[in-house]
Amino acid sequence: MFAFAYDVFLGDFSLYSLKSHIPKGEIYTSAYNFVAGSFGGELGGERRGILGNLKFFSSGNMERTDEDGQVLGSFSSNFIKLSGGREFKVGNFYGILGLGLSYVSLDQKNVGLGASLFSRIFTIREFKGFNVEGYLLLDNVGYELKPIGLSRGILPYKVSLGGKVFGDRSSALLEIGRYYMGNYVKVGGEVGVNILNLGFSFDSRLRNLNGGYGLDFLSGLSIFGGVGYRNIKFEYSYTFMGLFGSRNIFQISYRLN
């Protein structure tokens, strides 16, 4: 039950997550709006091998009704996740290992807690002027400490193999993996010109939101862009969410000296 409480949000609370990128020597904050006035965001960063972030989501106030449709009051559903980790190196491989604690409140009577593990092991090689990265990702692999339902269950995990090719102002991404509801594929690319960068990402996990109406066939596609000046960068992304409309993410990041 815990897993389904925020499945549709897929953990992409920031553009770093959207790009399958780990910040390095940066701090950032992001905010997004979603269907029916719901909203969320993320605050995080990395400094000297220590990473941390805080994610949150709120449905906003919703009406509580009885079986006859009479309004009894209001309630809201909320999600918070606090994570922290540290970099390490073994031979030619680099890695990040971290822990997370999640809180989900569907209403005042249905509250759950979960603990999870995050790990990313990667290696980078140079090939014809480009850097090529291969990585193994384990995200949100964990279990309920306090279940929302009658019994405990796993959290909405993701396990994947990915590869990135990147130069000074361009990059390409391919990620293939499995999450708790099935297999998925994620592809993306980005290019920079002067102070501007533009890119896209496609996540097949959102294809089940395709209801066959209007632009629903674009479900899972995100387009994004950003402008950077000195140590600060402003970015924005738009994701087609099918039956749920769209998701807009705004992000500000600052590169530490």
KEKOLTOR-196306 format. One line per 5 residues: number of its first residue (from 1); for each residue y, x, z of C-alpha. Coordinates in Angstrom, 1 decimal. Each point is the difference from the previous one (the first is absolute). Layout:
% KEKOLTOR-196306
NUM> Y X Z  ...
END
This chain:
% KEKOLTOR-196306
1> 0.0 0.0 0.0  2.4 2.9 0.9  -0.4 1.4 -3.5  1.0 -3.2 -1.8  3.2 -0.3 2.1
6> 1.9 2.3 -2.2  -2.3 0.7 -3.0  2.6 -1.1 -2.6  2.5 2.6 1.1  -2.4 2.9 -0.6
11> 1.8 2.4 2.2  2.6 0.8 -2.7  3.0 -0.3 2.2  1.8 3.0 -1.6  0.3 1.7 -3.4
16> -1.9 2.9 1.4  -3.0 -2.2 0.5  0.6 -1.7 -3.4  -0.2 3.5 -1.7  -2.9 1.2 2.3
21> 2.3 2.8 1.1  0.3 1.7 3.4  3.6 0.9 1.0  0.6 3.7 0.6  3.0 1.2 2.1
26> 1.6 -3.5 -0.3  0.9 -3.0 2.1  0.3 -3.4 -1.6  0.4 -3.7 0.7  -0.9 -3.0 -2.3
31> 0.4 -3.7 0.1  -1.5 -2.7 -2.2  0.2 -3.8 -0.4  -2.9 -2.2 -1.0  -0.9 -3.7 -0.5
36> 1.5 -2.8 2.1  2.5 2.2 1.8  -2.5 2.5 1.4  1.0 3.6 0.3  -1.2 3.4 1.2
41> 0.7 3.7 -0.1  -1.0 3.5 0.9  1.6 3.0 1.9  -1.6 3.4 -0.2  0.1 3.6 -1.0
46> -1.5 3.5 0.2  1.2 3.2 1.7  -1.8 3.3 0.5  -3.4 -1.6 -0.7  0.5 -3.0 2.3
51> 0.0 -3.4 -1.6  0.8 -3.4 1.4  0.9 -3.5 -1.1  0.6 -3.5 1.2  -0.7 -3.1 -2.2
56> 0.9 -3.5 0.8  -0.2 -3.5 -1.6  1.3 -3.4 1.1  -0.6 -3.4 -1.6  3.3 -1.3 1.4
61> 0.1 -3.3 1.8  -2.4 -2.7 -1.3  -0.4 -3.6 1.0  -3.0 -0.9 2.2  -1.3 -3.5 -0.8
66> -2.8 -2.3 1.2  -2.6 -1.6 -2.2  2.4 -2.8 -0.9  2.7 2.4 -1.2  2.3 -0.5 3.0
71> 2.0 3.1 0.9  -1.0 1.3 3.4  2.1 3.2 0.0  0.1 3.4 -1.7  -2.0 3.2 0.1
76> -0.1 3.3 -1.9  -2.8 2.5 -1.0  0.6 3.7 0.5  -1.6 3.3 -0.7  0.8 3.5 1.4
81> -1.8 3.3 -0.6  0.9 3.3 1.6  -1.6 3.2 -1.5  0.2 3.7 0.6  -1.8 3.0 -1.3
86> 0.0 3.8 -0.7  -0.6 2.2 -3.0  -2.9 2.6 0.0  -1.5 2.5 -2.4  -3.6 1.1 -0.6
91> -0.5 2.7 -2.7  1.6 -1.2 -3.2  0.2 -3.6 1.2  2.9 -1.7 1.8  -0.2 -3.1 2.1
96> 1.7 -2.6 2.2  -1.8 -1.7 2.8  1.6 -2.8 2.0  -0.6 -3.1 2.2  1.6 -3.4 -0.1
101> 0.3 -3.0 2.3  0.6 -3.4 -1.5  1.2 -3.3 1.5  -0.3 -3.4 -1.7  1.3 -3.3 1.3
106> -0.8 -3.1 -2.1  1.6 -2.1 2.7  0.4 0.2 3.8  -3.7 -0.8 0.6  -1.5 2.2 -2.7
111> 0.8 3.7 0.6  -2.1 3.0 -1.0  0.0 3.8 0.5  -1.7 2.6 -2.2  -0.4 3.8 0.0
116> -0.5 1.9 -3.3  -0.4 3.5 -1.5  2.0 1.4 -2.9  -1.0 3.1 -1.9  1.0 1.7 -3.3
121> -1.7 3.2 -1.2  1.4 1.6 -3.1  0.2 3.1 -2.0  2.6 1.1 -2.6  -0.4 2.2 -3.1
126> 2.3 1.2 -2.7  -0.9 -0.8 -3.6  2.2 0.8 -3.0  3.2 -0.3 1.9  -1.0 -3.1 1.9
131> -1.3 -0.5 3.5  -3.2 -2.0 0.2  -1.0 -1.6 3.3  -3.3 -1.5 0.9  -0.4 -2.0 3.2
136> -2.4 -2.1 2.2  1.7 -2.7 1.9  -1.2 -2.1 3.0  2.5 -2.5 1.1  -0.1 -2.5 2.9
141> -3.6 0.6 0.7  -0.5 -1.6 3.4  -1.0 -2.9 2.2  1.5 -2.8 2.0  0.6 0.8 3.7
146> 1.0 -3.6 0.6  -1.2 -2.6 -2.6  2.1 -2.8 -1.3  -3.1 -2.1 -0.6  -3.2 -0.4 2.1
151> -1.5 3.4 -0.9  1.3 3.5 -0.8  0.0 1.3 -3.6  1.1 2.9 -2.1  3.6 0.6 -1.1
156> 1.0 -0.3 -3.7  -1.0 3.6 -0.9  0.5 1.9 -3.2  -2.0 3.0 -1.2  0.9 1.7 -3.3
161> -0.1 3.0 -2.3  3.2 0.9 -1.7  1.7 2.4 -2.3  3.7 0.9 -0.7  1.5 2.1 -2.6
166> 3.7 1.0 0.5  2.7 2.3 -1.3  3.6 0.5 1.0  1.1 -3.5 -0.9  -3.1 -2.0 -1.0
171> -3.3 -1.1 1.4  -3.1 -2.1 -0.8  -2.5 -1.6 2.4  -3.5 -1.4 -0.2  -1.8 -1.3 3.1
176> -3.4 -1.6 0.1  -1.5 -1.4 3.2  -1.4 -2.8 2.0  1.6 -2.2 2.6  -1.6 -2.6 2.3
181> 0.1 -2.7 -2.7  -1.3 2.0 -3.0  0.9 2.8 -2.4  3.4 0.8 -1.3  2.0 2.3 -2.4
186> 3.5 1.2 0.4  2.0 1.8 -2.7  3.6 1.0 -0.2  2.6 2.4 -1.4  3.5 1.2 0.6
191> 2.6 2.0 -1.9  3.4 1.3 1.1  3.2 0.6 -2.0  3.0 1.6 1.7  0.4 -2.0 3.3
196> -2.0 -3.0 -1.2  -3.8 -0.5 0.3  -2.0 -2.9 -1.5  -3.6 -0.9 0.3  -2.8 -2.6 0.2
201> -3.1 -0.7 2.0  -2.9 -2.4 -0.6  -2.4 -1.1 2.8  -3.0 -2.1 -1.0  -0.3 -1.4 3.5
206> 2.8 -2.4 -0.8  -1.7 -1.4 -3.1  -1.6 -2.8 2.1  3.6 -1.4 0.4  0.0 -0.9 -3.8
211> 0.2 -3.8 -0.1  0.4 -0.2 -3.7  3.6 -1.1 0.0  3.1 1.7 -1.5  0.0 3.7 0.8
216> -3.1 -0.1 2.2  -1.8 2.1 -2.5  2.2 2.9 1.2  -1.4 -0.2 3.6  -0.4 3.4 1.5
221> 2.7 1.7 -2.1  2.8 1.7 1.8  3.1 1.6 -1.7  2.3 2.2 2.0  3.0 2.3 -0.2
226> 2.2 2.1 2.1  3.1 2.1 0.2  0.3 3.2 1.9  3.0 2.1 1.1  -0.5 3.2 2.0
231> -2.3 -0.8 2.9  0.1 -3.8 -0.2  -1.8 -2.4 -2.3  0.2 -3.7 -0.6  -3.0 -1.8 -1.6
236> -1.0 -3.5 -1.0  -3.2 -1.6 -1.2  -0.9 -3.4 -1.4  -3.6 -1.2 0.2  -1.5 -3.0 -1.9
241> -2.0 -2.0 2.5  -1.3 -2.9 -2.1  -0.3 -3.2 2.0  2.1 1.6 2.8  2.9 0.8 -2.3
246> 1.3 3.6 0.5  0.6 2.7 2.6  3.1 2.1 0.1  0.1 3.3 1.9  3.2 2.0 0.8
251> -0.4 3.5 1.3  2.3 2.8 1.2  -1.4 3.5 0.6  1.6 3.2 1.3  -1.3 3.5 -0.6
256> 0.2 2.1 3.1  1.3 3.6 -0.2
END
